[in-house]
Amino acid sequence: MVKCQGGCHCGAVRFEIETDDEVAVQACNCSICEKLGYLHLIVPASKFKLLSGEDALTTYTFNTRVAKHTFCNVCGIKSFYVPRSNPDGFSVNLRCLDNKPGMVHIAAFDGQNWEMHGDSLSHLSKDK
């Protein structure tokens, strides 16, 4: 396991995660992720710690309103959020980590057809 820190562009929001040194991340093609260039590293809530910036976070929801898309209200960067597929965890944008796991595998995820594929991610937020 490795600890990685990250945050938004302006530094108002900072967080830390604990994850494996070899990870699989998802490049989703849904309407929001494709526009953001988001690379999902999903971690259990127990492996995520918000270090600073809770007061700088704004939440955006759409469609089913289950996913809680958080972003910095200063610089606008979405560095993590609570995903619909894993409401018991966090999806961290790999691109927002200062130090990354040693080995990263990027897999395409068909978020445009989320209803057919969303369940395939649910195991990612479970503690090992």
N, C-alpha and C positions, 0 to 999 in steps of 0.2 A: 504494500500500500504506500502511496505517496500523498503528500499534502500539496495542494496547488492553491495559489491565491489569484484573485482577479478582481475586475471591477469595470466600471464604466469609463468613458473617455476622460471626463473631467476629474475623476477621482473621488467624487462625492459618495459613490456607492462602492463598498469593498466587501468581499466575501472570501471564504476559504472552503475548500472541499477536500475530502479524503476519497481516493479512488485507486483502482489498480494501476500498475505502471504500464500495462497494456490494455487499451480500451477500444471499444467500437463506438463510433459516433454516427449519427444519422444526418444526412443531407436531405431535408424534406422539400418536396415540391409544392406544398400547399400555398395558398394565396399570400399568407403573411411571411412564412419562412423563406420562400423564394425571393421575395423583395428585400428581405433583411440579409440574406446570405448566412443564415443561422446554421451552425453545426451543433446538433444536440448531443450533449454528454449528460445522460440521465443518471442521477445519484439518489440514494435514499435520503429522506429528510434528516436522518440521524448523521449523515456524512456531510451535511451542508451547514455552514455557520455564517450568518450575516455579521460582518465585523463593524461596519459603519454605514450610515446613509439611509436608515429606515425612513427618516423624515423627507428624504429626497426621492422616494419611490412613488410612482403613480401607477395605477393599475388600469389596464384596458381589457375589456371582455367583448366577445362578439359571438354570434351564432348560438351555441348551447350555453354559453356563459360559464362553463365549467373550468376552462383554462383561465388562469389569472396571469395575463401578460403584464409583467412589471417592467418599467423603464425609468431611467433617471429623468427627473423633471428639470434638470439643469442642462444636460447635454443631449438627452434623447436616446441614449444607448440602452438597448435591452440585453443585459448581460446574463440574466437568468429569469426563470418564471416557473410557475406550477402548471405542468401540462395536463391536458385532458386525459391523456393515456396513463398518466402516473400522478394522480392527485395526492398521493402519499409521498411524493418526492419532488425533486427540482430538476429542470432541464437547464443546464448551464451552457452558454455559448462558448464552445472551445476557443473561438477567436478572441474571447475576452479574458482568457487566462494569461497571467504573467509568465508562469512556468507551466509547461504542459507535461502530461505523462510521457514516458519514454517511447512508447510505440502506439501510434494512432492508426486505426483502420476506419476509413470513411465508407459508409454504405448508403446507397440511395434508398430513400423511403418514399413510398407513393402516398403522400398526404392529400393529393387531389382526390383520392379514393379512400379517405380516412376510415369510413365506416367498415370497409372490407379488411383493413390492415392495422387499425389502431390497437387491437388486442395483442398484436405481436410484440408490443413494447412494454406491456404491463409488468413483466418480470424484472425489468431493469431497475426499479426503485425498491426492490426487496433487499434487505440486509443479507449479506452472505455469511 
